[in-house]
Amino acid sequence: MKRFTPFLFFIGFSALLLGSLSATALKEDMWALFGKTRFIEKLNREYNMYFLYPKFPDELMEYAGKEVEVTGFYIPLEMNDANIVVISKYPMAECFFCGGAGPESVVVGYLEKKPSRRFKVDEIVTVKGRLQLNEDDIDELNFILKNASIYKK
């Protein structure tokens, strides 16, 4: 029995460590949380068109107003001089704007200051900022990071 004690300790410790790492990874995987958002098609009377409106899950709502990090593919904007960045869960050819992915796959970051360098299309970057969830402004993305910063991880 004494021979198995170190082995059992190792197995138990490994399971505990892996379990805590998995819980941390799930908690910080914002794409997974965004993906739990359901969208309902509703008529917008101002535009007289149907749009998808989000129904955010409670577990995502807990992050509203808190600082989060999202890593994804850099998507260029026409307004290069603005302090705005869009990142996607998918490369540009598959993203929400060009490839038909859902609205849960893009995030806009309003940067505190302009980046010190230019990013390339589909470069993997991380945006860190305070999460704001948009339920009804159709001229804005649903997932917004305010007071954000962008960097390459």
Beta strands, then each sheet from edge to edge (+ up, - down):
strand 1: 38-44
strand 2: 49-55
strand 3: 67-75
strand 4: 84-88
strand 5: 106-111
strand 6: 124-133
strand 7: 143-151
sheet 1: 1+ 2-
sheet 2: 3+ 4- 5+ 7+ 6- 3+
end
